[in-house]
C-alpha cells in the first residue's frame, strides 16, 4: 500500500510540473511575439519621424505637387495613429489588418512621391534629400526584418498553443485565441523596400 501511494503522488507531482511547464511556455512565447511587435513599433515610428522631414525638404522644390505631398502626410498620420492605438490596446486581428492597410496606403503614397520627384533634378541632387533617402531605405529594411521576426514569433506561439495538450489548457491559462500575423499587401511594389532615389 505504501508503494502505491508513493507512485500515485509521484504521478500527480509529474502532472503538476508538466502543467506548469505548459503555462510557462505559453507565457514565454506570448512575451516573445509581443516583444517582436515592439521592435516593429520602434522601426515604424522611426520611419514616421523621417517622412515629415522628407516632405518638408521636397516642399521647397515641388511647390506644384501639393496633392502628392499631402497624400504622403495623410497616409503617414493615419498609419502612426493606428500604430499608437495598437500599442495602447493590444494587437487584435482587426487592428493589425487596419495597420497593414494603412501601411499599404503609405507605401503607395511614397511610391507616387518617388515617381513625382523624378521630374525635379535639383531635388534629387540635394544632399539633405539623399541622406533622408538613405535613412528611409535603411528603415524600410529594418521594418521588413522586424516584421519577419514578429511573424516567426507568432507562428511559434500559435503552433505551440494549437498542439496537444496545450490546446486543452491554453484558454484556462488566459490564451484563448491565436495571435495574428502582420501581413502587408503581396504586390511586388509593396513587398520591396521603397526606392527613393535622388
C-alpha positions in Angstrom: 0.0 0.0 0.0 2.9 2.3 0.8 4.5 1.9 -2.7 1.1 2.5 -4.4 0.6 5.7 -2.5 4.2 6.9 -3.4 3.6 6.1 -7.1 0.3 7.9 -7.0 1.8 11.1 -5.6 4.8 11.0 -8.0 2.4 10.8 -10.9 0.4 13.7 -9.5 3.6 15.7 -9.0 4.7 14.9 -12.6 1.4 16.1 -13.9 1.5 19.3 -11.9 5.1 20.0 -13.1 4.0 19.3 -16.7 1.0 21.7 -16.5 3.3 24.4 -15.0 5.7 23.9 -17.9 2.9 24.3 -20.4 1.8 27.5 -18.7 5.3 28.9 -18.6 5.9 28.1 -22.2 2.7 29.8 -23.3 3.7 32.9 -21.3 7.3 32.9 -22.8 6.1 32.5 -26.4 3.5 35.3 -25.9 6.1 37.6 -24.5 8.3 36.9 -27.4 5.8 37.8 -30.0 4.8 40.9 -28.1 8.4 42.0 -27.8 8.8 41.3 -31.6 5.8 43.7 -32.2 7.5 46.3 -30.1 10.5 46.1 -32.4 8.2 46.7 -35.4 6.8 49.7 -33.5 10.3 51.2 -33.0 11.1 50.9 -36.7 7.7 52.2 -37.9 7.9 55.2 -35.5 11.4 55.9 -36.8 10.0 55.9 -40.4 7.1 58.0 -39.4 9.5 60.5 -37.9 11.6 60.6 -41.2 8.6 61.2 -43.5 7.8 64.8 -42.4 11.4 65.7 -42.9 11.3 64.2 -46.4 8.1 66.1 -47.2 9.4 69.4 -45.9 12.6 69.0 -47.9 10.6 68.2 -51.0 8.1 71.1 -50.5 10.8 73.7 -51.4 11.4 72.1 -54.8 7.9 70.7 -55.5 5.6 73.7 -55.0 3.2 72.5 -57.6 2.9 69.0 -56.2 0.9 69.8 -53.1 -1.6 67.0 -53.6 1.1 64.3 -53.6 2.8 65.8 -50.5 -0.5 66.0 -48.7 -1.3 62.3 -49.6 2.0 61.2 -48.1 1.4 63.2 -44.9 -2.1 62.0 -44.5 -1.1 58.3 -45.0 1.7 58.7 -42.6 -0.6 60.3 -39.9 -3.2 57.5 -40.3 -0.6 54.8 -40.0 1.0 56.4 -37.0 -2.4 56.8 -35.3 -3.2 53.1 -35.8 0.2 52.0 -34.6 -0.3 54.1 -31.4 -3.7 52.6 -30.9 -2.4 49.1 -31.2 0.4 49.9 -28.8 -2.1 51.1 -26.2 -4.8 48.4 -26.7 -3.1 45.3 -27.9 -2.8 43.7 -31.4 -6.3 42.4 -32.2 -6.9 40.9 -35.7 -8.9 43.9 -37.0 -6.3 46.4 -35.6 -3.5 44.6 -37.3 -5.4 44.4 -40.6 -6.1 48.2 -40.3 -2.4 48.8 -39.7 -1.5 46.6 -42.7 -3.9 48.6 -44.9 -2.6 51.9 -43.6 1.0 50.7 -44.3 0.0 49.7 -47.8 -1.6 53.2 -48.4 1.6 54.8 -47.1 3.8 52.7 -49.3 1.6 53.7 -52.3 1.9 57.4 -51.4 5.6 57.2 -51.0 5.9 55.4 -54.4 3.9 58.2 -56.1 6.1 60.8 -54.4 9.2 59.0 -55.7 7.8 59.0 -59.2 6.9 62.7 -58.9 10.4 63.6 -57.6 12.0 62.2 -60.8 10.9 65.4 -62.5 12.9 67.6 -60.1 16.7 67.1 -60.7 17.6 69.7 -58.2 15.7 67.8 -55.5 17.4 64.6 -56.5 20.8 66.2 -56.1 20.0 67.8 -52.7 22.4 66.4 -50.0 19.7 66.5 -47.4 17.3 64.6 -49.6 19.9 62.0 -50.4 20.6 61.5 -46.6 16.8 61.2 -45.9 16.5 58.7 -48.7 19.3 56.5 -47.3 17.8 56.6 -43.8 14.3 55.8 -45.2 15.6 52.8 -47.2 17.6 51.6 -44.2 14.5 51.9 -42.0 12.3 50.0 -44.6 14.8 47.1 -44.4 14.6 47.2 -40.6 10.8 47.2 -40.7 10.8 44.1 -43.0 13.3 42.3 -40.8 11.3 43.2 -37.6 8.0 42.1 -39.2 9.6 38.8 -40.2 10.8 38.3 -36.6 7.3 39.1 -35.3 5.6 36.7 -37.7 8.1 34.0 -36.8 7.4 34.5 -33.1 3.6 34.5 -33.7 4.0 31.2 -35.7 5.9 29.6 -32.8 3.3 30.7 -30.3 0.3 29.6 -32.4 2.0 26.2 -33.2 2.6 25.5 -29.5 -0.8 26.8 -28.5 -2.6 24.6 -31.1 -0.7 21.4 -30.2 -1.9 18.8 -27.7 -2.1 19.1 -24.7 -1.5 22.9 -24.6 -4.7 23.4 -26.7 -6.7 21.9 -23.9 -5.2 24.2 -21.2 -4.5 27.4 -23.2 -7.9 29.1 -22.7 -7.8 28.2 -19.0 -4.4 29.9 -18.7 -5.5 33.1 -20.4 -4.6 32.3 -24.0 -8.0 31.8 -25.6 -7.1 32.7 -29.2 -4.2 32.6 -31.7 -2.0 35.6 -32.3 -2.4 37.4 -35.6 0.3 37.6 -38.3 1.2 41.1 -39.6 0.9 40.8 -43.4 1.2 43.6 -45.8 0.0 43.6 -49.4 1.6 40.9 -51.5 2.2 43.0 -54.6 5.8 43.4 -55.6 5.7 47.1 -55.3 4.7 46.9 -51.6 6.9 43.9 -50.7 10.1 45.6 -51.8 11.5 48.4 -49.8 10.5 51.7 -51.4 13.3 53.0 -53.6 13.6 56.7 -53.1 16.5 57.7 -55.4 17.7 61.2 -55.9 
